[in-house]
Amino acid sequence: MRASDLRGVAQLAIHATTGVTRIAEGVHRSVLGTLGVPGGKTPGQAGGITGLVYRSVHGVTRLVGRGVDTALGKLQPLFERIESDRPGTPEREAVLAALNGVMGDRLVAIDSPFATPMTLRWRGEALTPEAMPPRREATGRVLLLIHGLCMSETKWRTRSEAGVVDHGETLASTLGYTPVHLRYNSGLHTSQNGRGLSTLLEQVLADWPRPVEELTIVAHSMGGLLARSACHYAGQEAMRWPQHLKHLVFLGTPHHGAPLERAGNWVDAILGSTPYTAPFARLGQLRSAGITDLRYGHVVDEDWHGHDRFHRKPDTRRVVPLPEGVACYAVAATTGTRRSALADRLIGDGLVPLHSALGLHDDARRTLRFAGASHWIAYSTGHMGLLSSPRVTRQLLKWLTPARA
């Protein structure tokens, strides 16, 4: 914890108090409704003295929240100046990454200091026109690594029984890449992050200290959806950075969604089916826009805009193919030791089914056209194991090593 965290903690406390009070009022109103007691003017609100009590709680909470937020907001610049040279610890970064993944859209809505801004980073520092890698240390081959949901760039360096595994560092030392990491708020809609990444790449590659010969992207899990979204919007806006994009590698990306989020959507539907459990549906609706995008694998605004993201509906995504002229590769994982029709659909890596990670779909229009030798399966491997597997590193080297003349 830092002094500058006080404002963020206070905001979360007020947010939680308001949310719990609404749930309590909803349950109270549901019970009274079955007894024929009239409610308030708004559905789910209590009437009479009971309603007055709840409105008072809400009013006091908002008043206290505004006062605390205003006071700490004035102190925020002072805290940040005092702690500007204090590096973040891995534990702190992990907590903030998880918090952003779970409720990052809400953090942005309440202007929380915990909301993670999108940055491209080199050796832990954010890249800006004034802070780029020294020319002597940069190469013309840029490797962009994109993390997944509730994660940060620190997760690319892991320890396994074989020792330290860092796909980016290995590719850099072996193939001459300069590794750059993306840090982003994974609780925002994938398409929002995709637009942001596209704009950021356009700026950073234009300021790169050497002429860019090649851009390669390696993305884990949700990061792969973000990469596809960025390519889509770059094409729409005629940006120049895709001209440098040569390779795009997906590690366990849920191209067609993840069953756990679809299960979460079922929980929403079940809780909302009776007046007694409906107030508790708000608990399920705390999960972020980024998480609900994983239901079917949303990558563009049209997939979610104008829809209630908690309302159960069929897959109506816009068909977005792989970017043209780019060598695309897919690594899928399975905890099983071999493939079977049942295992492909149900087992997968614990979070993403094989079919989804390989871009396969029952609707041929939605199947992503990876070349025959452009997909690979890591057996006896879980979703997070893709980041710590030396076998994955070797496969990346096999794909990305330039062919000898």
Residue pairs with C-beta under 8 A, 6 or more apart in sequence:
2 79
2 83
2 86
3 79
3 82
3 83
4 76
4 79
4 80
4 83
4 113
5 113
5 114
6 72
6 79
7 69
7 72
7 73
7 75
7 76
7 112
7 113
8 112
8 113
8 114
10 65
10 68
10 69
10 72
11 65
11 69
11 110
11 112
12 112
12 114
14 61
14 62
14 64
14 65
14 68
14 69
15 106
15 110
17 61
18 58
18 61
18 62
19 282
19 286
21 54
21 57
21 58
21 61
22 44
22 279
22 282
23 279
23 280
23 282
23 283
24 54
24 279
25 44
25 45
25 46
25 54
25 279
26 44
26 278
26 279
26 282
27 276
27 279
27 280
28 46
28 50
28 54
29 39
29 40
29 44
29 45
29 46
30 275
30 276
30 278
30 279
31 276
32 39
32 46
32 50
33 39
33 275
34 275
37 47
38 47
39 45
39 46
39 47
39 51
40 46
40 47
40 51
44 278
44 279
45 51
45 54
46 54
76 113
90 154
93 152
93 154
94 152
94 154
96 114
96 116
96 152
97 116
97 147
97 150
97 151
97 152
97 186
98 150
99 107
99 114
100 107
100 114
100 115
100 116
100 150
100 185
100 186
100 187
101 149
101 150
101 151
101 186
101 187
101 288
101 290
101 291
102 150
102 187
102 286
102 287
102 288
102 291
103 187
103 286
103 287
103 288
104 115
104 116
104 185
104 186
104 187
104 188
104 288
104 290
105 187
105 188
105 189
105 288
105 289
105 290
106 112
106 187
106 286
106 288
107 114
107 115
107 185
107 187
108 115
108 185
108 188
115 185
116 183
116 184
116 185
117 185
118 182
118 183
118 184
118 185
118 193
118 196
118 197
118 200
119 126
119 127
119 182
119 183
119 184
119 200
120 126
120 127
120 144
120 180
120 181
120 182
120 183
120 200
120 201
120 204
121 127
121 153
121 180
121 181
121 182
121 183
122 132
122 133
122 178
122 179
122 180
122 181
123 133
125 131
126 183
127 133
127 180
127 204
129 203
129 207
132 138
132 204
132 207
132 208
132 209
133 178
133 209
134 209
135 209
135 210
137 178
138 178
138 208
138 209
138 210
139 176
139 177
139 178
139 210
140 210
140 211
140 212
140 213
140 214
141 175
141 176
141 177
141 178
141 213
141 214
141 216
142 177
142 178
142 180
142 205
142 208
142 212
142 214
142 215
142 216
142 244
143 168
143 171
143 172
143 177
143 178
143 179
143 180
143 216
143 217
143 218
144 180
144 181
144 182
144 201
144 215
144 216
144 217
144 218
145 153
145 156
145 167
145 168
145 179
145 180
145 181
145 182
145 217
145 218
145 219
145 220
146 181
146 182
146 184
146 197
146 217
146 218
146 219
146 220
146 223
146 224
146 226
146 227
147 153
147 155
147 156
147 181
147 182
147 183
147 186
147 220
147 221
147 223
148 186
148 220
148 221
148 222
148 223
148 252
149 186
149 221
149 222
149 290
149 291
149 294
150 186
151 186
151 220
151 221
152 183
153 181
153 182
153 183
155 220
155 387
156 166
156 167
156 168
156 181
156 220
156 387
157 164
157 165
157 166
157 169
158 164
158 165
158 166
158 387
158 388
159 165
159 388
160 388
160 389
160 390
162 390
165 387
165 388
165 389
165 390
165 393
167 218
167 387
167 392
167 393
167 396
168 177
168 179
168 181
168 218
169 179
170 393
170 396
170 397
171 177
171 179
171 216
171 218
171 396
171 397
171 400
172 178
172 179
174 397
174 401
175 397
175 400
175 401
175 402
177 216
180 204
182 197
182 223
184 193
184 196
184 197
184 226
185 193
185 290
186 193
186 222
186 288
186 290
187 288
187 289
187 290
187 291
188 288
188 289
188 290
189 289
189 290
189 293
189 298
189 301
189 304
190 222
190 225
190 226
190 229
190 290
190 293
190 298
190 299
191 229
191 233
191 293
191 298
191 299
191 300
191 301
191 303
191 304
192 289
193 226
193 229
193 290
194 225
194 226
194 227
194 228
194 229
194 230
194 232
194 233
194 299
194 300
195 229
195 230
195 233
197 226
197 227
197 229
197 230
198 230
198 231
198 233
198 234
198 237
198 239
198 241
201 215
201 230
201 234
201 239
201 241
202 234
202 239
202 240
202 241
205 212
205 215
205 240
205 241
205 244
206 240
212 244
213 244
214 244
214 246
214 247
215 241
215 244
215 245
215 246
216 245
216 246
216 247
216 248
216 249
216 400
217 227
217 245
217 247
217 248
217 249
218 249
218 251
218 396
219 226
219 227
219 248
219 249
219 250
219 251
219 253
220 251
220 252
220 253
220 386
220 387
221 251
221 252
221 253
221 254
221 351
221 352
221 383
222 253
222 254
222 290
222 293
222 294
223 253
224 250
224 251
224 252
224 253
224 255
225 253
225 254
225 255
225 293
225 294
225 297
225 298
225 299
227 248
227 250
228 255
228 299
228 320
228 322
228 323
229 299
229 300
229 320
231 242
231 245
231 248
231 323
231 326
232 299
232 300
232 320
232 323
233 300
234 241
234 242
235 242
235 323
242 323
242 326
245 323
245 326
246 326
246 327
247 326
247 327
247 328
247 329
247 399
247 400
248 322
248 323
248 326
248 327
248 328
248 329
249 328
249 329
249 330
249 331
249 396
249 399
249 400
250 328
250 329
250 330
250 331
250 357
251 331
251 386
251 387
251 392
252 331
252 332
252 333
252 349
252 351
252 352
252 357
252 383
252 386
253 330
253 352
253 357
254 294
254 297
254 351
254 352
254 356
254 357
255 297
255 356
255 357
255 358
255 359
255 368
256 296
256 297
256 315
256 355
256 356
256 359
256 360
256 361
256 366
257 294
257 295
257 296
257 297
257 315
257 356
258 294
258 295
258 351
258 352
258 353
258 356
259 353
260 294
260 351
261 291
261 292
261 294
261 295
262 295
262 296
264 284
264 287
264 291
264 292
264 295
265 292
265 295
265 310
265 312
266 312
267 284
268 281
268 284
268 285
268 310
268 312
269 312
270 277
271 277
271 278
271 280
271 281
271 283
271 284
272 278
272 281
281 310
284 310
285 310
289 304
289 309
292 304
292 309
292 310
293 303
293 304
296 303
296 315
296 317
297 317
297 356
298 304
298 317
299 317
299 320
300 318
300 320
302 318
303 316
303 317
303 318
307 313
317 366
319 365
319 366
321 368
321 369
322 328
322 359
322 368
322 369
322 370
327 371
327 374
327 399
328 368
328 370
328 371
328 374
329 370
329 374
329 375
329 376
329 399
330 357
330 358
330 359
330 368
330 370
330 374
330 375
330 376
331 357
331 375
331 376
331 377
331 378
331 386
331 392
331 395
332 348
332 349
332 352
332 354
332 357
332 358
332 375
332 376
332 377
332 378
333 348
333 349
333 352
333 357
333 377
333 378
333 379
333 381
333 382
333 383
333 385
333 386
334 343
334 344
334 347
334 348
334 349
334 354
334 377
334 378
334 379
334 380
334 381
335 347
335 348
335 349
335 350
335 380
335 381
335 382
336 343
336 347
336 379
336 380
337 379
337 380
338 379
339 354
339 377
343 354
344 353
344 354
344 355
345 353
345 354
345 355
346 353
347 353
347 354
348 354
348 356
348 357
349 357
349 381
349 382
349 383
349 385
349 386
350 382
350 383
351 383
352 383
354 360
354 377
355 361
358 370
358 375
358 377
359 367
359 368
359 369
359 370
359 375
360 367
360 368
361 367
374 399
376 395
378 385
378 386
378 389
378 391
378 392
381 389
381 391
386 392
